[in-house]
Amino acid sequence: MTTKPSLNRIRGKPAACAAAVILMLSCRATAQETPGANAQTTENETVYEIGNGVTPPKGTYMPNPEYSEKARKKKISGTVLVALVVMPDGKVRDVTVIKSLEKSLDEQAIGAVKTWTFKPATKNGNPVAVHVRAEVSFRIR
């Protein structure tokens, strides 16, 4: 069995840890279920909110972002909150920062999230596009 080398110290610098946590904060409660009540249509494409028969997507490939050198030197830790759309093919598009941490870490979070893939959300058993929010955490150890 082989093990990966410890990343606790890299060239005498504290190691940085970046982790992603997906949150399904996009759910909206509606008083009654009406067709399209939890969907938004843009350019021939409906993007749903999770709930009312729309199941959430499940992450299949979600690599953590790299810690920026600038943020590592400043010892910045915290969380970037992003909004994104998971498409019916499981790919991500329209990634935007909702809660910023530091510009270089925001950019790292966006870059990583754009590479994520998912088992898509479904409505009535069919894959659909959904709005999702995710937290990307950066911690200096």
N, C-alpha and C positions, 0 to 999 in steps of 0.2 A: 504494500500500500504506500503510495506516495502522498506527501502532504505539500501544500502550498507554503512558500516561505512567509513568515510573519510580516505583516505590513505595519507593525507598531511603530517602527522608526524607518524613515526613508532619508538617507543621507543626513542623518542627525536631526531631521525635522520631525515634528509630531505628525503622525499619520492622520489623514483625513478620512472620514467615513461619510459616504453619501448613500442615502437609502430612500426608496420610494414607497409610498403607501397610497394605494388607490382608495378614494373615498367616493361613495355614491351619494353625494350631497345634492344631486340634481333632481331628486324626487320632489314632486309637487303634488300636494293633496288637492283633490277636486271634490266638490260637494256631490256631484253626480257624474257618472261616466258618460260622456258624449263622444261621438266619433271625432277624433282629431283634437280632443280637449288637451291632450298632453303632447302635442306635436307642433313643430314649426316647419314650414315648407320653404325651402330656398332652392332656386334654380333646378326645378324638376326633381327635387329630392326632399323627402320628409325626414326630419331629425326629431326623434322622440325624446321625452323625458322618461326616466325609469319609474315604473309604477303603472297602475291601471292596466295590467296585463303585459307590460313590457319588462322582460327579465334583464338584469344587468349583464354586461360583458364580463368575461373572466380572463385575466392576464395570462398569456402563454409565454411571452418573452418580454421581460421588463428589466433591462440592465440599469444599474445605478450610474448616475453621471460622474464625471471626473470632478475633482475639487480643483478650482482655479488656483493658480499660483498666487495671484493677488489676494484672494480670500484666505489662503493658507498663511501667508505672511502676516495678514491682519488678524488671524485667528478668529475669523467670523464663523459663527454657527447659527443655525436656525432652519426655518422651513420656507420653501417657496410653494405657494398654492397656485396651481394651474387649472385652467378649463380646457377641455379638448372635446373633439367629436370622434367617437369610435364608429367606423364605417361598417357596412354589412360584410365586407371582406376581412374585417378584423384589424385593418390598418387605422392609423391615427392621422387626423388632420385638424387644422384650425387650433393650434395650441397657443394659448394666451396666458400671460401672468395676471393673476387676480391679486395676489399678495406677494410683493417683492421682498427680497432679502438684501441683495447686493447685485448690481448689474451683471458682473461676470458670473455669479452663481445662477442668476435668472437665466442667462444665456446657456449655461451648462445644463440646467434643468430642462429647458425647452428642447435643446439638442437631443438629450437622452429620451425624453418622452416621445419625440417624433420617430424614434426607432422601435418603440414598443409595439407589440402585436397582441391581439386578443381573440378569444373565441367570442364571436359577436353576440350582441344582445338579440333577443328574439321577441317577436309579437306574433301570437297565434302560430308558433313553431317556425316562423320565417325570420331570417336575419334582417335586422334593421339598424339604421344609424341612431346613435344616442349621444346626448350631452353627458359628460362625466367631469368630475373635478378630482384632482389628485394632489396629494402633498408630497413634495420631494424634500427630504430632510438632509441637512449638511451638519456634521458634527466633527469637531477637532478632538482627537483623543490624546 
